[in-house]
């Protein structure tokens, strides 16, 4: 018939495409945050911790204070949307086996935040404020700080691996390589 542009797409199909794109963007945002988090924790554990045994009052701000302030600023912006993103991951995977990695992601970011904000940030404030009597007490605070960040190291690694599981399973990537 003249003048017709072809079959019209059902509006519900268009909505499904839009929702799928939004879910993909959500997944990618959480992956971005999880990757930044795990990368930061791996750099801390493997590259920075070994140098911190030699920190003292005169150099602690340069090697600890500045990096922790910058990390706090960055993650204060990145992490809060990850709570919403993680909840959306759980909601979107409800009823499938992928609910497990989605739930690990949400519970993981909650755990990382509770440990960071509740326990680690007060130590940051003490160290950056010079609230320690001598270099021996500084090193004790740094060892405590490293121990607590080891928790975040393992949890952030678990969260990142859960994201990987989610992406690989959703995209059936294993099947495409086997």
Secondary structure as the mmCIF struct_conf table of DSSP 4:
data_model
#
loop_
_struct_conf.conf_type_id
_struct_conf.id
_struct_conf.beg_label_comp_id
_struct_conf.beg_label_asym_id
_struct_conf.beg_label_seq_id
_struct_conf.end_label_comp_id
_struct_conf.end_label_asym_id
_struct_conf.end_label_seq_id
TURN_TY1_P TURN_TY1_P1 UNK A 2 UNK A 3
BEND BEND1 UNK A 6 UNK A 6
HELX_LH_PP_P HELX_LH_PP_P1 UNK A 7 UNK A 10
HELX_RH_AL_P HELX_RH_AL_P1 UNK A 11 UNK A 43
HELX_RH_PI_P HELX_RH_PI_P1 UNK A 44 UNK A 48
HELX_RH_3T_P HELX_RH_3T_P1 UNK A 49 UNK A 54
TURN_TY1_P TURN_TY1_P2 UNK A 57 UNK A 59
HELX_RH_AL_P HELX_RH_AL_P2 UNK A 60 UNK A 60
HELX_RH_PI_P HELX_RH_PI_P2 UNK A 61 UNK A 65
HELX_RH_AL_P HELX_RH_AL_P3 UNK A 66 UNK A 93
TURN_TY1_P TURN_TY1_P3 UNK A 94 UNK A 95
BEND BEND2 UNK A 96 UNK A 96
TURN_TY1_P TURN_TY1_P4 UNK A 97 UNK A 98
HELX_RH_AL_P HELX_RH_AL_P4 UNK A 99 UNK A 115
HELX_RH_PI_P HELX_RH_PI_P3 UNK A 116 UNK A 120
HELX_RH_AL_P HELX_RH_AL_P5 UNK A 121 UNK A 128
TURN_TY1_P TURN_TY1_P5 UNK A 129 UNK A 130
BEND BEND3 UNK A 132 UNK A 134
HELX_RH_AL_P HELX_RH_AL_P6 UNK A 135 UNK A 170
TURN_TY1_P TURN_TY1_P6 UNK A 171 UNK A 172
HELX_RH_AL_P HELX_RH_AL_P7 UNK A 173 UNK A 177
#
